[in-house]
């Protein structure tokens, strides 16, 4: 029964995304802002934007793509131990690795992501993807807002920073 209920939830989610996609397809991807423009304009991503600037990744996320970005909010960065963000801003290679671990090549919508077990990141390391209690999880981060369309990909907002394996 649980499996049937889960599959029904997935089908409803896929249908909703497909309907929204059909409705939204009337807007050209060229008329949409880039991933970076969206992050800069959204105050929930000020820490992420500062980190991307420090790691010299702004132009990359303004580039052609397509990319899928699992974007941690300021609240997600605040969950890291005290001083971690400042330490990372002074350790650019590690910061860059962490940020690239949040990006996958290609555009993967939430309806596609629920069908995956993992995805390779731009860093070259895999992230796990699963659905638990009806929520999409990337490693242990919950996707709290899915499918923010950009001209060069898609953003899924996550509730914590994910760290690459050592």
Backbone as ProteinMPNN parsed JSONL, in Angstrom:
{"seq_chain_A": "XXXXXXXXXXXXXXXXXXXXXXXXXXXXXXXXXXXXXXXXXXXXXXXXXXXXXXXXXXXXXXXXXXXXXXXXXXXXXXXXXXXXXXXXXXXXXXXXXXXXXXXXXXXXXXXXXXXXXXXXXXXXXXXXXXXXXXXXXXXXXXXXXXXXXXXXXXXXXXXXXXXXXX", "coords_chain_A": {"N_chain_A": [[0.825, -1.193, 0.0], [1.954, 1.258, 0.821], [3.869, 1.563, -1.151], [2.305, 1.896, -3.437], [0.991, 4.26, -2.768], [3.204, 5.979, -2.652], [4.096, 5.864, -5.355], [1.859, 6.988, -6.561], [2.024, 9.581, -5.516], [4.405, 10.39, -6.725], [3.652, 10.297, -9.438], [1.671, 12.292, -9.45], [3.24, 14.501, -8.806], [4.954, 14.54, -11.028], [3.094, 15.008, -13.066], [2.159, 17.525, -12.299], [4.472, 19.069, -12.544], [4.931, 18.711, -15.271], [2.648, 19.925, -16.346], [3.065, 22.564, -15.41], [5.423, 23.033, -16.722], [4.59, 22.989, -19.421], [2.907, 25.207, -19.428], [4.72, 27.185, -18.662], [6.469, 27.029, -20.797], [5.854, 28.759, -22.764], [7.232, 31.007, -22.281], [10.273, 32.035, -23.387], [13.449, 30.493, -22.906], [15.478, 32.251, -23.234], [14.481, 34.61, -22.289], [14.584, 34.366, -19.61], [16.297, 34.945, -16.475], [19.806, 34.309, -15.709], [21.232, 31.566, -13.797], [22.989, 32.704, -11.951], [22.111, 35.385, -11.909], [19.587, 35.065, -10.735], [20.339, 34.109, -8.196], [21.78, 36.322, -7.2], [19.76, 38.253, -7.089], [18.095, 37.288, -5.113], [17.676, 37.538, -1.77], [18.003, 35.472, 0.029], [20.213, 34.087, -0.712], [22.639, 35.365, -0.148], [25.035, 34.616, 1.186], [25.843, 32.419, -0.351], [26.264, 33.727, -2.807], [28.388, 35.44, -2.099], [30.316, 33.5, -1.555], [30.557, 32.288, -4.081], [31.576, 34.448, -5.497], [34.058, 34.797, -4.188], [35.248, 32.387, -4.881], [35.556, 32.684, -7.549], [33.545, 31.926, -9.394], [31.41, 33.148, -10.546], [31.156, 33.96, -13.296], [31.028, 31.458, -14.477], [28.515, 30.44, -13.646], [26.957, 32.24, -14.906], [27.288, 31.517, -17.413], [26.752, 29.543, -20.437], [25.863, 26.879, -19.839], [23.845, 23.889, -19.906], [23.131, 23.88, -16.359], [22.505, 22.221, -13.249], [21.772, 23.43, -10.181], [22.151, 22.918, -6.794], [21.178, 24.823, -4.463], [22.263, 26.17, -1.51], [20.705, 28.0, 1.104], [21.097, 31.099, 2.989], [20.41, 30.392, 5.594], [21.046, 27.697, 5.517], [23.841, 27.779, 5.295], [24.309, 28.898, 7.78], [23.924, 26.766, 9.453], [26.299, 25.44, 9.505], [29.254, 24.743, 11.473], [30.326, 27.314, 13.77], [32.326, 29.872, 12.4], [33.083, 28.466, 10.146], [32.342, 29.352, 7.549], [33.855, 31.723, 7.281], [36.415, 30.607, 7.455], [36.41, 29.025, 5.135], [36.206, 31.018, 3.194], [38.736, 31.916, 3.237], [40.127, 29.822, 2.295], [40.32, 29.1, -0.614], [40.631, 26.931, -2.575], [39.358, 24.73, -1.233], [36.83, 25.822, -0.733], [35.966, 26.258, -3.364], [35.811, 23.591, -4.261], [33.737, 22.615, -2.627], [31.606, 24.229, -3.501], [31.439, 23.496, -6.237], [30.592, 20.923, -5.891], [27.933, 21.218, -5.51], [26.801, 21.464, -7.956], [25.526, 20.08, -10.911], [26.205, 18.858, -14.188], [24.117, 19.673, -16.976], [20.507, 19.881, -17.165], [18.402, 19.071, -14.673], [15.307, 18.347, -13.735], [13.015, 18.312, -10.907], [11.178, 16.267, -11.258], [12.598, 14.525, -12.837], [14.754, 14.036, -11.176], [13.686, 12.535, -9.04], [13.67, 10.026, -10.032], [16.233, 9.152, -9.98], [19.177, 7.691, -8.413], [21.584, 8.733, -7.87], [23.853, 11.384, -8.838], [26.37, 12.74, -10.929], [28.608, 15.297, -10.047], [29.888, 18.575, -10.976], [32.299, 18.709, -9.779], [33.184, 16.157, -10.003], [32.559, 14.169, -8.304], [30.084, 12.012, -6.909], [26.692, 12.727, -5.907], [24.196, 11.61, -3.641], [20.818, 10.815, -4.358], [17.527, 10.789, -3.303], [14.149, 9.918, -2.389], [12.383, 10.616, 0.45], [9.903, 10.149, 2.757], [8.209, 11.577, 1.054], [9.771, 13.739, 0.348], [12.315, 15.24, -1.591], [15.674, 14.428, -1.404], [19.072, 15.411, -1.373], [22.038, 14.022, -0.885], [22.144, 14.592, 2.466], [20.586, 16.793, 2.46], [17.567, 18.577, 2.261], [15.438, 19.257, -0.436], [13.92, 22.228, -0.617], [12.706, 24.108, -2.19], [11.852, 23.561, -5.455], [12.844, 23.372, -8.919], [13.404, 26.032, -10.038], [13.45, 27.866, -12.757], [15.974, 28.826, -15.046], [17.797, 30.678, -17.549], [20.022, 29.261, -18.207], [19.812, 26.787, -17.019], [18.715, 25.114, -14.044], [17.518, 25.611, -10.718], [17.55, 24.134, -7.534], [16.533, 24.66, -4.359], [18.184, 24.084, -1.325], [18.279, 22.899, 2.104], [20.615, 22.71, 3.551], [24.197, 22.845, 3.51], [26.005, 20.765, 1.373], [28.649, 18.474, 1.664], [31.562, 17.424, -0.054], [32.82, 14.033, -0.353], [35.706, 13.036, 1.517]], "CA_chain_A": [[0.0, 0.0, 0.0], [2.84, 2.42, 0.875], [4.521, 1.702, -2.452], [1.302, 2.443, -4.355], [0.804, 5.655, -2.378], [4.416, 6.689, -3.077], [4.075, 5.986, -6.816], [0.809, 7.946, -6.876], [2.571, 10.907, -5.21], [5.395, 10.703, -7.761], [2.918, 10.584, -10.669], [1.032, 13.6, -9.3], [4.313, 15.5, -8.893], [5.399, 14.596, -12.425], [2.034, 15.651, -13.842], [2.143, 18.953, -11.945], [5.651, 19.697, -13.16], [4.722, 18.706, -16.72], [1.678, 20.979, -16.638], [3.735, 23.849, -15.206], [6.4, 23.163, -17.798], [3.872, 23.355, -20.638], [2.444, 26.57, -19.262], [5.89, 28.043, -18.643], [7.252, 26.929, -22.024], [5.526, 29.888, -23.615], [8.314, 31.958, -22.046], [11.526, 31.551, -23.937], [14.557, 30.402, -21.954], [16.294, 33.449, -23.421], [13.888, 35.692, -21.513], [14.799, 34.088, -18.196], [17.615, 35.327, -15.96], [20.733, 33.202, -15.501], [21.294, 31.042, -12.435], [23.681, 33.69, -11.131], [21.228, 36.534, -11.744], [18.561, 34.674, -9.763], [20.973, 34.056, -6.871], [22.113, 37.69, -6.786], [18.524, 38.984, -6.817], [17.359, 36.667, -4.012], [18.422, 37.809, -0.535], [18.266, 34.226, 0.769], [21.447, 33.495, -1.217], [23.763, 36.311, -0.044], [26.257, 33.882, 1.54], [26.216, 31.659, -1.536], [26.806, 34.671, -3.797], [29.712, 35.859, -1.611], [31.214, 32.355, -1.736], [30.792, 32.149, -5.52], [32.485, 35.539, -5.88], [35.39, 34.487, -3.652], [35.778, 31.227, -5.61], [35.634, 33.069, -8.958], [32.617, 31.074, -10.151], [30.282, 33.965, -11.021], [31.034, 33.867, -14.755], [30.631, 30.087, -14.815], [27.067, 30.289, -13.461], [26.291, 33.123, -15.868], [27.601, 30.931, -18.713], [25.741, 28.868, -21.244], [25.286, 25.703, -19.184], [22.966, 23.999, -18.749], [23.562, 23.385, -15.056], [21.552, 22.062, -12.161], [22.427, 23.911, -8.969], [21.503, 22.668, -5.517], [21.605, 26.079, -3.858], [21.984, 26.347, -0.082], [20.312, 29.337, 1.538], [21.88, 31.651, 4.095], [20.109, 29.563, 6.765], [21.804, 26.45, 5.366], [25.226, 28.092, 5.668], [24.322, 29.17, 9.22], [23.941, 25.483, 10.163], [27.685, 24.98, 9.614], [29.858, 25.176, 12.739], [30.783, 28.706, 13.825], [33.619, 30.176, 11.801], [33.348, 27.655, 8.953], [32.234, 30.156, 6.326], [35.043, 32.585, 7.237], [37.566, 29.751, 7.155], [36.323, 28.651, 3.72], [36.486, 32.193, 2.372], [40.195, 32.062, 3.23], [40.677, 28.587, 1.717], [39.594, 29.105, -1.891], [40.513, 25.606, -3.21], [38.338, 23.929, -0.55], [35.552, 26.486, -1.012], [35.621, 25.966, -4.764], [35.397, 22.178, -4.317], [32.406, 22.49, -2.011], [30.615, 24.85, -4.383], [31.287, 22.663, -7.442], [29.871, 19.72, -5.467], [26.517, 21.574, -5.528], [26.408, 21.694, -9.346], [25.628, 18.951, -11.832], [26.042, 19.289, -15.577], [22.8, 19.371, -17.525], [19.34, 20.415, -16.467], [17.654, 17.958, -14.09], [14.136, 18.815, -12.994], [12.684, 17.46, -9.758], [10.496, 15.059, -11.737], [13.659, 13.625, -13.299], [15.608, 13.694, -10.031], [13.079, 11.494, -8.205], [13.92, 8.736, -10.673], [17.666, 8.876, -9.875], [19.769, 7.312, -7.133], [22.76, 9.576, -7.696], [24.213, 12.21, -9.988], [27.746, 13.218, -10.895], [28.715, 16.749, -9.934], [30.949, 19.208, -11.747], [33.523, 18.378, -9.053], [33.593, 14.813, -10.386], [32.126, 13.257, -7.241], [28.636, 11.786, -6.96], [25.788, 13.016, -4.803], [23.085, 10.66, -3.593], [19.502, 11.422, -4.532], [16.49, 9.857, -2.874], [12.908, 10.486, -1.887], [12.109, 10.086, 1.784], [8.69, 10.788, 3.295], [7.687, 12.492, 0.061], [10.681, 14.867, 0.143], [13.516, 14.966, -2.376], [16.901, 14.675, -0.645], [20.367, 15.353, -2.046], [22.804, 13.632, 0.299], [21.211, 14.745, 3.582], [19.924, 18.092, 2.337], [16.204, 18.52, 1.741], [15.067, 20.255, -1.443], [12.79, 22.965, -0.046], [12.061, 24.731, -3.344], [12.363, 22.863, -6.635], [12.545, 23.773, -10.293], [13.481, 27.448, -10.384], [13.962, 27.879, -14.129], [16.915, 29.868, -15.453], [18.129, 30.567, -18.972], [21.132, 28.322, -18.367], [19.648, 25.596, -16.189], [17.642, 25.026, -13.057], [17.963, 25.687, -9.325], [16.779, 23.495, -6.476], [16.985, 25.245, -3.104], [18.363, 23.048, -0.3], [18.28, 23.429, 3.468], [21.931, 22.588, 4.177], [25.355, 22.743, 2.62], [26.468, 19.379, 1.248], [30.112, 18.429, 1.604], [32.066, 16.295, -0.827], [33.559, 13.048, 0.443], [37.146, 13.351, 1.649]], "C_chain_A": [[0.874, 1.265, 0.0], [3.493, 2.659, -0.475], [3.55, 2.311, -3.465], [1.079, 3.916, -4.051], [1.997, 6.493, -2.833], [4.405, 6.902, -4.588], [3.003, 6.984, -7.252], [1.299, 9.367, -6.628], [3.566, 11.328, -6.288], [4.684, 11.07, -9.068], [2.228, 11.948, -10.61], [2.075, 14.704, -9.432], [4.786, 15.661, -10.333], [4.356, 15.307, -13.281], [1.989, 17.148, -13.562], [3.305, 19.684, -12.586], [5.475, 19.765, -14.67], [3.732, 19.798, -17.112], [2.322, 22.348, -16.5], [4.752, 24.086, -16.312], [5.748, 23.56, -19.101], [3.416, 24.803, -20.564], [3.627, 27.531, -19.354], [6.681, 28.026, -19.93], [6.936, 28.05, -23.0], [6.545, 31.011, -23.434], [9.593, 31.332, -22.57], [12.586, 31.516, -22.855], [15.443, 31.634, -22.06], [15.76, 34.627, -22.616], [14.09, 35.511, -20.012], [16.161, 34.608, -17.751], [18.507, 34.089, -15.829], [20.637, 32.719, -14.05], [21.91, 32.089, -11.508], [22.816, 34.912, -10.885], [20.149, 36.251, -10.7], [19.151, 34.684, -8.357], [21.269, 35.459, -6.339], [20.855, 38.457, -6.373], [17.725, 38.447, -5.626], [18.173, 36.797, -2.728], [18.697, 36.554, 0.294], [19.59, 33.587, 0.373], [22.667, 34.407, -1.073], [25.067, 35.609, 0.325], [26.754, 33.071, 0.355], [26.855, 32.573, -2.575], [28.204, 35.13, -3.379], [30.729, 34.737, -1.811], [31.55, 32.157, -3.215], [31.729, 33.242, -6.033], [33.907, 35.225, -5.435], [36.049, 33.358, -4.435], [35.891, 31.477, -7.114], [34.766, 32.164, -9.844], [31.411, 31.84, -10.707], [30.082, 33.787, -12.528], [30.599, 32.477, -15.202], [29.115, 29.95, -14.735], [26.257, 31.338, -14.224], [26.448, 32.551, -17.273], [26.462, 30.132, -19.292], [25.085, 27.685, -20.54], [24.861, 24.657, -20.189], [23.57, 23.352, -17.501], [22.338, 23.114, -14.195], [22.308, 22.457, -10.906], [21.545, 23.583, -7.772], [21.999, 23.789, -4.607], [21.245, 26.155, -2.374], [21.656, 27.807, 0.236], [21.281, 29.84, 2.61], [21.653, 30.83, 5.367], [20.871, 28.24, 6.714], [23.269, 26.673, 5.755], [25.344, 28.327, 7.169], [24.338, 27.889, 10.049], [25.358, 24.904, 10.288], [28.252, 25.444, 10.951], [30.37, 26.62, 12.651], [32.172, 28.851, 13.216], [33.916, 29.437, 10.511], [33.328, 28.494, 7.682], [33.455, 31.061, 6.19], [36.291, 31.792, 6.891], [37.577, 29.379, 5.678], [36.626, 29.824, 2.801], [37.982, 32.485, 2.304], [40.899, 30.818, 2.7], [39.945, 28.341, 0.395], [39.549, 27.729, -2.558], [39.437, 24.725, -2.554], [36.952, 24.507, -0.808], [35.075, 26.157, -2.41], [35.141, 24.519, -4.913], [33.998, 21.991, -3.749], [31.338, 23.064, -2.932], [30.384, 24.02, -5.644], [30.566, 21.36, -7.146], [28.36, 19.961, -5.462], [25.969, 21.736, -6.944], [26.566, 20.408, -10.149], [25.502, 19.495, -13.255], [24.67, 18.876, -16.092], [21.7, 19.948, -16.654], [18.488, 19.248, -15.991], [16.517, 18.517, -13.246], [13.871, 17.883, -11.815], [11.978, 16.183, -10.207], [11.492, 14.052, -12.306], [14.505, 13.141, -12.119], [15.017, 12.571, -9.182], [13.293, 10.098, -8.783], [15.389, 8.299, -10.549], [18.048, 8.38, -8.487], [20.967, 8.183, -6.815], [22.947, 10.418, -8.953], [25.661, 12.638, -9.816], [27.74, 14.734, -10.861], [29.829, 17.255, -10.83], [32.308, 18.938, -11.083], [34.054, 17.003, -9.456], [33.263, 13.77, -9.333], [30.605, 13.164, -7.292], [27.93, 12.288, -5.715], [24.7, 11.96, -4.819], [21.783, 11.436, -3.711], [18.473, 10.37, -4.129], [15.241, 10.633, -2.467], [12.624, 9.8, -0.563], [10.931, 10.865, 2.362], [8.156, 11.857, 2.351], [8.566, 13.696, -0.236], [11.894, 14.409, -0.651], [14.732, 15.367, -1.555], [18.113, 14.518, -1.546], [21.375, 15.183, -0.925], [21.841, 13.761, 1.478], [20.495, 16.087, 3.562], [18.549, 17.909, 1.689], [16.016, 19.619, 0.697], [13.8, 20.928, -0.931], [12.035, 23.768, -1.098], [12.684, 24.088, -4.577], [12.032, 23.633, -7.908], [12.44, 25.28, -10.529], [14.193, 27.516, -11.729], [14.883, 29.069, -14.37], [17.237, 29.663, -16.924], [19.212, 29.525, -19.217], [21.033, 27.12, -17.436], [18.499, 25.715, -15.221], [18.256, 25.046, -11.663], [16.985, 24.917, -8.457], [17.355, 24.033, -5.165], [17.045, 24.14, -2.042], [18.572, 23.686, 1.072], [19.595, 23.241, 4.214], [23.006, 22.506, 3.117], [25.762, 21.275, 2.577], [27.978, 19.403, 1.033], [30.577, 17.223, 0.82], [32.788, 15.291, 0.077], [35.045, 13.393, 0.438], [37.954, 12.594, 0.624]], "O_chain_A": [[0.587, 2.222, -0.718], [3.656, 3.802, -0.903], [3.945, 3.157, -4.267], [0.987, 4.733, -4.967], [1.818, 7.598, -3.345], [4.677, 8.008, -5.055], [3.208, 7.742, -8.201], [1.03, 10.264, -7.427], [3.572, 12.482, -6.716], [5.062, 12.037, -9.73], [2.202, 12.676, -11.602], [1.834, 15.719, -10.086], [4.994, 16.779, -10.803], [4.708, 16.124, -14.132], [1.803, 17.949, -14.478], [3.144, 20.786, -13.11], [5.83, 20.768, -15.289], [3.946, 20.513, -18.091], [2.152, 23.205, -17.368], [4.919, 25.212, -16.781], [6.292, 24.391, -19.828], [3.532, 25.542, -21.541], [3.555, 28.556, -20.031], [7.495, 28.922, -20.153], [7.674, 28.264, -23.961], [6.709, 31.859, -24.31], [9.934, 30.205, -22.211], [12.63, 32.39, -21.989], [16.089, 32.021, -21.085], [16.513, 35.547, -22.296], [13.793, 36.417, -19.233], [17.082, 34.703, -18.563], [18.018, 32.959, -15.839], [20.041, 33.378, -13.198], [21.407, 32.327, -10.41], [22.784, 35.429, -9.768], [19.838, 37.112, -9.876], [18.535, 35.208, -7.428], [21.035, 35.746, -5.165], [20.885, 39.226, -5.412], [16.776, 39.092, -5.181], [19.254, 36.217, -2.622], [19.552, 36.582, 1.18], [20.05, 32.655, 1.033], [23.64, 34.239, -1.808], [26.119, 35.987, -0.19], [27.955, 33.037, 0.084], [27.881, 32.224, -3.16], [29.106, 35.2, -4.213], [31.871, 34.992, -2.192], [32.7, 31.889, -3.56], [32.572, 32.993, -6.895], [34.851, 35.368, -6.212], [37.264, 33.363, -4.634], [36.278, 30.582, -7.866], [35.201, 31.702, -10.9], [30.499, 31.238, -11.274], [28.974, 33.5, -12.982], [29.882, 32.336, -16.193], [28.492, 29.408, -15.648], [25.027, 31.326, -14.193], [25.823, 33.035, -18.217], [25.37, 30.052, -18.729], [23.871, 27.509, -20.638], [25.479, 24.552, -21.248], [24.384, 22.432, -17.572], [21.276, 23.705, -14.392], [23.357, 21.891, -10.6], [20.361, 23.919, -7.737], [23.095, 23.716, -4.053], [20.067, 26.199, -2.019], [22.268, 28.726, -0.308], [22.159, 29.111, 3.072], [22.589, 30.597, 6.132], [21.293, 27.724, 7.749], [23.863, 25.855, 6.459], [26.365, 27.993, 7.769], [24.723, 27.915, 11.218], [25.591, 23.99, 11.08], [27.781, 26.436, 11.508], [30.791, 27.079, 11.589], [33.071, 28.055, 13.485], [34.902, 29.743, 9.842], [34.208, 28.355, 6.832], [34.033, 31.161, 5.107], [37.131, 32.254, 6.118], [38.627, 29.41, 5.036], [37.236, 29.648, 1.746], [38.44, 33.212, 1.423], [42.128, 30.767, 2.66], [39.067, 27.484, 0.307], [38.494, 27.371, -3.082], [38.687, 24.048, -3.256], [36.006, 23.764, -1.071], [33.91, 25.816, -2.613], [34.167, 24.26, -5.62], [33.174, 21.285, -4.331], [30.285, 22.455, -3.122], [29.241, 23.859, -6.072], [29.989, 20.752, -8.048], [27.586, 19.005, -5.415], [24.807, 22.103, -7.122], [27.595, 19.736, -10.08], [24.785, 20.466, -13.499], [24.13, 17.847, -15.685], [21.944, 20.436, -15.551], [17.917, 18.519, -16.802], [16.74, 19.087, -12.177], [14.438, 16.793, -11.738], [12.161, 15.129, -9.598], [11.246, 12.847, -12.256], [14.917, 11.982, -12.073], [15.759, 11.741, -8.656], [13.111, 9.1, -8.084], [15.744, 7.198, -10.969], [17.336, 8.618, -7.511], [21.331, 8.359, -5.653], [22.302, 10.201, -9.979], [26.122, 12.871, -8.699], [26.959, 15.377, -11.562], [30.612, 16.477, -11.375], [33.341, 18.939, -11.752], [35.237, 16.715, -9.274], [33.652, 12.609, -9.464], [29.926, 14.119, -7.67], [28.486, 12.28, -4.616], [24.321, 11.467, -5.882], [21.664, 12.562, -3.228], [18.539, 9.218, -4.555], [15.284, 11.841, -2.236], [12.623, 8.573, -0.465], [10.966, 12.093, 2.442], [7.704, 12.915, 2.791], [8.163, 14.585, -0.987], [12.433, 13.328, -0.415], [14.821, 16.494, -1.068], [18.175, 13.61, -2.376], [21.555, 16.083, -0.106], [20.806, 13.094, 1.486], [19.865, 16.47, 4.548], [18.397, 17.185, 0.705], [16.389, 20.771, 0.922], [12.748, 20.299, -0.822], [10.855, 24.073, -0.92], [13.906, 24.074, -4.724], [11.087, 24.42, -7.965], [11.487, 25.745, -11.154], [15.393, 27.257, -11.822], [14.593, 30.186, -13.942], [16.979, 28.595, -17.48], [19.307, 28.971, -20.311], [22.044, 26.503, -17.102], [17.465, 26.317, -15.51], [19.367, 24.561, -11.452], [15.769, 25.022, -8.612], [18.546, 23.871, -4.9], [16.102, 23.367, -1.875], [18.982, 24.841, 1.188], [19.683, 23.58, 5.394], [22.746, 22.141, 1.97], [25.854, 20.619, 3.614], [28.505, 20.248, 0.311], [30.057, 16.122, 0.999], [33.3, 15.653, 1.136], [35.564, 13.965, -0.52], [39.176, 12.729, 0.58]]}, "name": "protein", "num_of_chains": 1, "seq": "XXXXXXXXXXXXXXXXXXXXXXXXXXXXXXXXXXXXXXXXXXXXXXXXXXXXXXXXXXXXXXXXXXXXXXXXXXXXXXXXXXXXXXXXXXXXXXXXXXXXXXXXXXXXXXXXXXXXXXXXXXXXXXXXXXXXXXXXXXXXXXXXXXXXXXXXXXXXXXXXXXXXXX"}
